[in-house]
C-alpha cells in the first residue's frame, strides 16, 4: 500500500471520527436542551398542579354544598308535605265542626217554636228563620238573644238577662267530671 492510500485512510478515519464526535456533541446538546425544556415543563406543571388542586378542592366543596342544599330541600319538601297533611287534617276537622255546628243550629231552630223552617235546603239553616227574614207571625223577635242578648230566649225567672255570651244556640258545656 502506498503512502497516499494510507493518508487517505487516515484522513477518512479522522473525518469519520470527527463526524461521530460532532454527532455525539449534537446529541448531547439536544439532550441538554430537551432536559431544560422538560424541567421548564415540569416547573409549569408543578405550578398548575397547585391551581388544579385548588380547583378540585373548590369543586369538592361545591359538590358538598350542593348535597347539603339538596338534603335541605328534601327536608323542606318533607316538611311541606307534612304541613299539607296537617292542613288537610285541620280542614277536615273544621269541616266536621262546621257540619256539627250547622246541625246544632238546625236542631235549635227545630226546637224553637218561634222559628219557621222550610224543607228547602240552604247553606245556613238560619236563612229561613222568621227572625232573620222578617216573615212569620211577629217581627219583634228579630232582635232576640242572638242579636242583643235579651229577650225570652235568654230571660231568667228572676228577670235578669243571661250571661251566656254564646247566644241562644250555644252548645251546652259538659260540666260533669270524667
Backbone bond lengths (Angstrom), bond angles and torsions (degrees), N, CA, C in turn:
res aa  C-N    CA-C-N  psi(-1)  N-CA   C-N-CA  omega(-1)  CA-C   N-CA-C  phi
1 X - - - 1.407 - - 1.508 108.12 -
2 X 1.132 111.95 140.09 1.448 114.18 -176.86 1.515 110.56 -93.50
3 X 1.280 115.86 167.48 1.450 122.09 -173.96 1.533 112.27 -65.98
4 X 1.192 114.68 -31.58 1.470 117.83 -179.83 1.525 109.54 -66.78
5 X 1.225 118.72 -40.12 1.442 122.29 -179.54 1.536 108.44 -68.09
6 X 1.306 116.02 -40.97 1.459 119.08 179.96 1.535 108.43 -63.97
7 X 1.320 116.93 -41.96 1.478 119.95 178.77 1.523 109.67 -61.89
8 X 1.303 116.13 -43.56 1.474 118.59 179.93 1.532 110.00 -64.94
9 X 1.274 116.75 -36.26 1.468 119.16 179.21 1.529 108.51 -68.02
10 X 1.332 117.37 -42.65 1.464 120.58 179.93 1.531 109.19 -65.83
11 X 1.309 117.72 -43.30 1.473 121.13 178.53 1.529 108.95 -61.59
12 X 1.322 116.38 -42.26 1.461 119.72 -179.83 1.522 110.17 -63.53
13 X 1.362 115.54 -41.33 1.467 118.57 179.79 1.525 109.73 -66.36
14 X 1.327 117.86 -41.67 1.468 121.20 178.26 1.520 110.00 -63.04
15 X 1.303 116.92 -43.20 1.474 120.48 179.32 1.529 109.25 -62.27
16 X 1.324 116.70 -45.25 1.469 120.60 -179.64 1.519 108.94 -63.23
17 X 1.363 116.47 -43.36 1.468 118.95 178.69 1.532 110.59 -64.09
18 X 1.313 116.98 -39.29 1.472 120.73 178.29 1.524 110.17 -64.21
19 X 1.314 116.33 -41.83 1.469 119.99 178.36 1.528 110.62 -64.68
20 X 1.335 114.49 -41.11 1.475 117.78 178.05 1.525 109.24 -64.73
21 X 1.313 118.02 -43.02 1.465 121.87 179.04 1.532 110.14 -61.57
22 X 1.340 115.79 -43.91 1.470 118.95 177.96 1.536 111.14 -62.86
23 X 1.317 116.32 -41.39 1.466 120.21 179.61 1.518 110.21 -64.27
24 X 1.346 116.77 -43.05 1.472 120.14 179.46 1.519 109.51 -65.51
25 X 1.325 118.12 -42.86 1.469 121.67 179.89 1.523 110.09 -63.63
26 X 1.327 116.90 -43.10 1.475 120.48 178.79 1.523 110.14 -64.58
27 X 1.322 116.20 -39.08 1.462 120.62 178.91 1.527 110.81 -64.40
28 X 1.347 115.82 -43.85 1.462 119.58 178.40 1.533 110.98 -64.10
29 X 1.325 115.58 -41.24 1.463 119.83 179.69 1.540 109.89 -63.58
30 X 1.342 115.57 -43.49 1.469 120.72 179.10 1.529 109.62 -64.06
31 X 1.334 116.82 -42.73 1.468 119.98 178.34 1.526 111.24 -62.52
32 X 1.342 116.69 -40.45 1.461 120.20 178.70 1.528 110.33 -64.76
33 X 1.326 116.90 -42.49 1.463 121.33 176.43 1.529 110.05 -60.88
34 X 1.320 115.69 -43.93 1.472 119.97 179.58 1.530 110.81 -64.01
35 X 1.346 116.96 -39.11 1.464 120.10 177.44 1.529 110.26 -62.74
36 X 1.334 116.05 -44.86 1.467 119.92 179.86 1.531 110.44 -63.22
37 X 1.321 116.45 -42.99 1.455 120.91 178.72 1.537 109.71 -64.13
38 X 1.323 117.69 -41.60 1.460 121.31 178.46 1.520 110.80 -64.42
39 X 1.347 116.45 -41.00 1.464 119.99 177.48 1.526 110.88 -63.04
40 X 1.335 115.86 -41.40 1.470 120.06 177.70 1.533 110.40 -62.53
41 X 1.314 116.23 -43.74 1.481 120.45 179.16 1.527 109.65 -63.73
42 X 1.359 116.63 -41.75 1.468 120.06 179.13 1.534 110.84 -62.91
43 X 1.322 117.31 -40.42 1.465 121.04 179.18 1.534 110.30 -62.88
44 X 1.328 115.69 -44.68 1.472 119.51 177.56 1.531 110.73 -64.23
45 X 1.325 115.48 -40.42 1.462 119.57 178.94 1.527 110.51 -64.43
46 X 1.332 116.01 -38.13 1.464 119.69 177.81 1.521 110.51 -63.08
47 X 1.329 116.71 -43.24 1.467 120.49 176.29 1.518 110.56 -61.45
48 X 1.324 116.83 -43.30 1.463 121.15 -179.19 1.529 111.29 -70.02
49 X 1.336 117.06 -27.77 1.457 120.45 178.66 1.523 110.44 -60.32
50 X 1.308 117.03 -45.27 1.466 119.44 179.42 1.530 110.82 -64.84
51 X 1.338 116.67 -38.22 1.466 120.26 177.77 1.531 109.94 -64.73
52 X 1.335 115.56 -44.00 1.467 119.98 -179.78 1.529 110.06 -65.26
53 X 1.335 117.24 -40.44 1.463 120.07 178.15 1.518 110.96 -63.00
54 X 1.335 116.59 -38.60 1.472 119.89 176.33 1.525 110.03 -64.17
55 X 1.331 116.62 -41.82 1.472 120.35 179.05 1.526 110.42 -64.41
56 X 1.339 115.98 -40.33 1.461 119.65 177.87 1.524 110.65 -63.64
57 X 1.335 116.61 -41.12 1.461 120.65 178.25 1.528 110.49 -63.14
58 X 1.324 116.05 -42.40 1.471 120.21 177.98 1.530 109.78 -64.20
59 X 1.334 116.88 -41.41 1.468 120.74 179.05 1.525 110.70 -62.92
60 X 1.337 116.62 -43.08 1.466 119.87 178.83 1.527 110.82 -65.11
61 X 1.330 116.81 -41.08 1.462 120.69 178.65 1.528 110.58 -64.44
62 X 1.321 115.61 -42.34 1.464 119.82 178.80 1.522 110.56 -64.50
63 X 1.329 116.72 -40.58 1.470 120.24 177.49 1.523 110.36 -63.66
64 X 1.331 116.76 -40.63 1.469 120.22 177.26 1.525 110.43 -63.63
65 X 1.340 116.99 -42.19 1.474 120.54 176.95 1.521 110.78 -62.58
66 X 1.321 116.37 -40.09 1.469 120.00 178.64 1.526 110.51 -64.17
67 X 1.347 116.79 -42.94 1.468 119.48 178.11 1.528 110.45 -63.49
68 X 1.336 116.50 -41.44 1.464 120.06 179.39 1.531 110.25 -64.11
69 X 1.338 115.95 -44.03 1.477 119.66 178.95 1.522 110.39 -63.77
70 X 1.338 116.37 -38.84 1.469 120.07 178.33 1.521 109.75 -64.03
71 X 1.331 116.77 -43.10 1.467 120.26 178.76 1.528 110.56 -63.16
72 X 1.347 116.16 -41.37 1.469 119.76 177.66 1.522 110.61 -64.30
73 X 1.323 116.45 -41.40 1.464 120.05 179.20 1.525 110.31 -63.45
74 X 1.327 116.54 -41.52 1.463 119.61 178.45 1.523 110.28 -65.66
75 X 1.338 116.45 -39.26 1.465 119.87 177.86 1.530 110.05 -64.79
76 X 1.338 116.05 -41.82 1.467 118.99 178.86 1.535 111.04 -67.43
77 X 1.326 116.37 -36.46 1.463 119.54 177.08 1.525 109.95 -64.98
78 X 1.338 116.48 -40.73 1.459 119.87 177.61 1.522 110.27 -65.09
79 X 1.336 117.04 -40.33 1.462 120.71 177.54 1.530 110.62 -64.72
80 X 1.329 116.55 -41.52 1.466 120.02 177.62 1.525 110.43 -62.36
81 X 1.327 116.84 -41.83 1.460 121.09 178.44 1.525 109.97 -62.17
82 X 1.352 116.01 -44.60 1.461 120.20 179.05 1.526 110.71 -62.57
83 X 1.344 116.35 -42.08 1.464 119.75 178.88 1.529 111.24 -65.74
84 X 1.342 116.83 -36.42 1.461 119.50 176.29 1.524 110.84 -63.07
85 X 1.332 115.98 -41.79 1.464 119.90 177.89 1.521 109.65 -64.32
86 X 1.356 116.75 -43.80 1.464 120.19 177.58 1.528 110.86 -60.89
87 X 1.332 115.91 -43.74 1.468 119.63 179.79 1.528 110.53 -62.21
88 X 1.332 116.53 -41.80 1.468 119.59 178.89 1.530 110.26 -64.40
89 X 1.330 116.10 -40.34 1.463 120.02 178.23 1.524 110.00 -62.41
90 X 1.343 116.23 -45.97 1.468 119.73 178.74 1.531 110.78 -63.63
91 X 1.323 116.63 -39.00 1.466 120.02 178.63 1.523 110.56 -63.20
92 X 1.339 115.57 -44.04 1.464 119.34 178.31 1.522 110.92 -62.56
93 X 1.325 116.61 -41.53 1.470 120.64 178.02 1.521 110.13 -63.92
94 X 1.329 116.16 -43.16 1.467 119.75 179.38 1.524 110.90 -63.57
95 X 1.326 117.07 -41.25 1.462 120.79 178.49 1.519 110.44 -62.99
96 X 1.322 115.99 -44.08 1.467 119.76 177.98 1.516 110.38 -62.59
97 X 1.329 117.10 -43.41 1.462 121.03 178.49 1.522 110.87 -63.30
98 X 1.346 116.01 -40.59 1.462 120.13 178.67 1.530 110.09 -63.07
99 X 1.341 116.55 -42.67 1.466 120.58 177.66 1.527 110.70 -63.28
100 X 1.333 117.04 -42.43 1.469 120.51 177.55 1.522 110.39 -61.76
101 X 1.328 116.69 -43.56 1.459 120.91 179.23 1.532 110.52 -62.83
102 X 1.322 115.92 -41.69 1.468 120.03 179.07 1.526 109.90 -61.79
103 X 1.316 116.39 -42.52 1.467 119.94 178.60 1.526 111.13 -64.83
104 X 1.328 117.32 -36.59 1.468 120.53 177.08 1.527 110.03 -64.21
105 X 1.340 116.77 -43.58 1.466 119.90 177.14 1.531 110.05 -60.74
106 X 1.318 115.72 -45.07 1.465 119.48 -179.81 1.526 110.61 -63.15
107 X 1.331 115.86 -43.02 1.470 119.25 -179.92 1.521 110.39 -62.81
108 X 1.347 116.47 -43.21 1.464 120.12 178.78 1.526 110.20 -63.61
109 X 1.328 117.13 -42.23 1.462 119.94 179.48 1.520 111.62 -66.70
110 X 1.336 117.04 -34.14 1.458 119.98 177.25 1.522 111.36 -67.89
111 X 1.320 116.84 -34.62 1.459 121.08 -179.88 1.528 111.97 -78.64
112 X 1.299 118.10 -29.43 1.464 122.56 -176.53 1.523 109.11 -76.24
113 X 1.342 117.34 118.90 1.473 119.26 -178.54 1.530 112.96 -71.17
114 X 1.301 117.85 -17.06 1.460 120.51 -178.48 1.518 112.91 -87.69
115 X 1.340 118.01 -1.11 1.459 121.45 -178.46 1.516 108.44 -104.09
116 X 1.324 114.02 126.19 1.456 119.75 177.92 1.523 107.32 -96.82
117 X 1.316 117.26 121.13 1.463 121.19 178.88 1.503 108.98 -114.64
118 X 1.310 115.53 155.62 1.460 121.04 177.54 1.517 108.18 -120.76
119 X 1.307 116.84 169.94 1.450 121.26 178.44 1.522 111.67 -85.88
120 X 1.336 117.55 0.68 1.457 121.32 179.95 1.527 108.61 -74.55
121 X 1.328 117.80 122.09 1.475 118.29 179.96 1.524 110.84 -72.38
122 X 1.323 114.84 137.45 1.460 120.91 176.49 1.522 108.28 -134.03
123 X 1.306 115.35 172.15 1.464 119.97 177.97 1.516 111.60 -72.65
124 X 1.314 117.25 -26.40 1.454 120.99 -177.83 1.529 107.18 -136.81
125 X 1.295 117.37 126.14 1.466 121.21 -177.54 1.511 111.16 -62.64
126 X 1.319 117.95 -25.22 1.460 120.75 -178.77 1.523 112.30 -71.72
127 X 1.341 118.29 -12.46 1.463 120.48 -178.03 1.520 111.00 -65.14
128 X 1.325 118.23 -25.65 1.468 120.74 -179.82 1.512 111.55 -101.15
129 X 1.289 118.19 8.73 1.450 123.70 -179.40 1.526 109.21 -70.05
130 X 1.315 116.59 133.55 1.460 120.93 179.46 1.515 111.32 -61.76
131 X 1.318 116.65 -27.58 1.457 119.57 -178.75 1.522 111.73 -72.24
132 X 1.317 117.29 -27.17 1.470 118.47 -177.52 1.523 111.14 -100.21
133 X 1.317 118.74 -20.30 1.462 119.91 -178.42 1.508 112.45 -95.49
134 X 1.317 116.57 -16.76 1.460 118.73 -178.19 1.518 112.02 86.59
135 X 1.319 117.45 -2.23 1.463 120.77 178.49 1.519 108.92 -87.65
136 X 1.301 116.50 170.09 1.454 120.55 174.47 1.510 111.62 107.39
137 X 1.317 114.99 178.21 1.459 119.16 -174.35 1.524 113.87 -65.70
138 X 1.308 117.14 -36.40 1.464 117.43 178.47 1.511 108.56 -135.33
139 X 1.286 114.27 143.50 1.465 119.46 177.45 1.529 110.11 -100.85
140 X 1.314 117.37 3.25 1.455 121.00 -178.97 1.516 111.26 -71.86
141 X 1.326 118.47 -21.05 1.456 121.86 -177.85 1.524 112.32 -79.85
142 X 1.311 118.04 -0.83 1.455 120.23 -178.86 1.524 110.41 -60.77
143 X 1.293 117.77 -31.06 1.462 121.36 -179.90 1.525 109.65 -107.17
144 X 1.319 116.31 55.58 1.467 118.84 178.73 1.522 110.37 -86.55
145 X 1.311 116.25 -158.03 1.465 122.37 -174.62 1.526 112.31 -60.78
146 X 1.338 118.16 -23.76 1.461 119.23 179.79 1.520 111.70 -67.19
147 X 1.301 116.72 -31.98 1.458 118.72 -175.60 1.518 113.19 -106.75
148 X 1.339 118.23 -30.31 1.467 118.81 -175.65 1.513 113.24 -118.66
149 X 1.333 117.87 -18.80 1.457 119.63 -176.30 1.512 112.05 85.26
150 X 1.350 117.73 8.09 1.464 121.00 179.08 1.500 108.77 -123.78
151 X 1.292 117.00 175.20 1.452 121.48 175.99 1.504 112.19 108.09
152 X 1.339 116.13 175.57 1.458 120.71 -174.21 1.531 112.72 -61.18
153 X 1.304 117.47 -27.59 1.455 118.67 -177.29 1.524 111.28 -67.58
154 X 1.337 117.05 -27.41 1.461 120.55 -178.92 1.520 111.92 -115.95
155 X 1.299 117.71 6.04 1.464 120.69 -176.44 1.519 109.57 -70.09
156 X 1.309 114.84 144.33 1.461 121.61 177.12 1.522 108.13 -109.35
157 X 1.310 115.25 155.82 1.462 117.50 -178.38 1.522 113.09 -59.33
158 X 1.310 118.49 -30.50 1.467 119.35 -178.26 1.523 112.06 -85.55
159 X 1.352 117.02 0.28 1.451 119.76 174.47 1.513 114.32 95.64
160 X 1.315 119.08 -2.20 1.456 119.64 178.72 1.515 109.60 -89.30
161 X 1.324 114.71 152.38 1.460 119.43 177.71 1.517 110.20 -73.44
162 X 1.310 115.18 158.01 1.453 120.91 178.78 1.514 110.21 -72.80
163 X 1.320 115.55 148.38 1.461 119.73 175.50 1.522 110.42 -96.34
164 X 1.313 116.81 6.86 1.464 121.20 179.21 1.524 107.90 -70.73
165 X 1.300 117.21 110.09 1.467 121.00 -177.51 1.514 111.74 -85.66
166 X 1.332 117.49 -2.22 1.458 119.83 -177.68 1.516 112.59 -89.31
167 X 1.307 118.40 -5.48 1.450 120.63 178.54 1.516 111.58 94.20
168 X 1.316 114.88 176.38 1.459 120.87 -175.32 1.511 111.82 -68.78
169 X 1.308 118.67 -24.11 1.455 121.82 -175.12 1.519 112.90 -103.15
170 X 1.307 117.95 19.41 1.457 119.79 179.78 1.511 110.04 -68.41
171 X 1.314 116.36 145.13 1.454 120.80 177.35 1.523 108.24 -69.37
172 X 1.313 117.27 139.79 1.469 117.97 177.26 1.525 109.57 -68.60
173 X 1.320 114.58 144.26 1.458 118.47 178.91 1.513 108.73 -91.75
174 X 1.296 116.21 144.36 1.457 122.30 -179.80 1.513 107.98 -82.86
175 X 1.323 116.32 113.73 1.465 120.64 -179.04 1.512 111.77 -101.55
176 X 1.334 116.87 -1.35 1.461 118.47 179.08 1.517 109.42 -76.26
177 X 1.326 115.88 145.71 1.463 118.88 -179.96 1.524 108.89 -83.88
178 X 1.286 114.57 150.29 1.476 119.29 -177.89 1.505 110.77 -100.21
